[in-house]
Amino acid sequence: MVANAFSGVLTLLLCIGAGVLAVRLGYLDEDAETRLSRLTLHFSVPCLLFMSCLDHINLPLLEELGFALLLPGLIILLSWVLAAGLGKLFRVKKENFGLYCVMFSMSNTIFIGLPVCLAIFGERALPLVSAYFPFNTLAFWTLGAAGIAADGGHAGRPKARGRALANIFSPPLAGALTGAACAIFAVRLPAFVSDALRYMGNMTVPAALLLAGCTVTRMGRDVLRPGREGALTVAGRFVAAPLISYALCVAVAAPPLVTQVFTVESAMPVMSQSMLVARAYSANHKLAAQMITLTTLLCLPYVPLLMFLLEKATG
């Protein structure tokens, strides 16, 4: 598994490098990047999640996993509580507090987490990624969006609440839930429909990695100067959240694959949506962009180390 992690990380680095090159050559400007992001999020990701749930979810699997399916929600909630406590202890600026808690406790489950898990575990990880994703989305567009809105002075406004509510029911979440429902009720699609959905879904990983390369390129050297919030965010992403995930999985005797996938997902970079929401609510979007880039860069060499420790711990 550690060898898979090294090989997978090298593959991801090459694809991210292609994104960097595309920006340098002028093939992907900011407008094209925005359009590619929307295309991926609204078309290919829902197709991928729909087909992964349809292919891999079944009643025996759900019965086997049981309470473990709720673990992602507990992981995120406990990470948020810890982030808030550490933020007060280390005197994180009030105008950055909500964004900092989001960056500390919520991870990029799709654009980075999905390619990483596929590279390490293969398609057997897809149902577990699909289980982690709804909790992460729900937490971000409720607790997270409210915290960021408070940073920018928009807390409690009807427009802010309506925007967050609309984004909870996003196309990716709809794809995952619809696919799970079809799997549970044994709905079978015509071959030409399922093939079309697979083709669309297969665009997700390369597009996501190209976008990661774009983010790295546009941030430049400023990414290497994290402040107090940045240092705490890195500690949360790569130390606190994985430890919480592992401890909870062990506490409920989750299967090794569940423990490994949930722990890897909890240790992924800062959510890319945090920058968009911070900009929309007049919060510190530059801090969000900086931490998205820094945690993405640190994540790739960190993953093999995490897998080595998880293999030792889970036997």
Sequence and secondary structure as in RCSB ss.txt:
>XXXX:A:sequence
MVANAFSGVLTLLLCIGAGVLAVRLGYLDEDAETRLSRLTLHFSVPCLLFMSCLDHINLPLLEELGFALLLPGLI
ILLSWVLAAGLGKLFRVKKENFGLYCVMFSMSNTIFIGLPVCLAIFGERALPLVSAYFPFNTLAFWTLGAAGIAA
DGGHAGRPKARGRALANIFSPPLAGALTGAACAIFAVRLPAFVSDALRYMGNMTVPAALLLAGCTVTRMGRDVLR
PGREGALTVAGRFVAAPLISYALCVAVAAPPLVTQVFTVESAMPVMSQSMLVARAYSANHKLAAQMITLTTLLCL
PYVPLLMFLLEKATG
>XXXX:A:secstr
 HHHHHHHHHHHHHHHHHHHHHHHTTSS HHHHHHHHHHIIIIIHHHHHHHHHHHH  HHHHHHHGGGGGHHHHH
HHHHHHHHHHHHHHTT  GGGHHHHHHHHH B TTTTHHHHHHHHHGGGGHHHHHHHHHHHHHHIIIIIHHHHHH
HTT TT HHHHHHHHHHHT HHHHHHHHHHHHHHTT    HHHHHHHHHHHTTHHHHHHHHHHHHHHHHGGGGG 
  HHHHHHHHIIIIIHHHHHHHHHHHTT  HHHHHHHHHHHTS B THHHHHHHHTTS HHHHHHHHHHHHHHHH
HHHHHHHHHHHHHH 
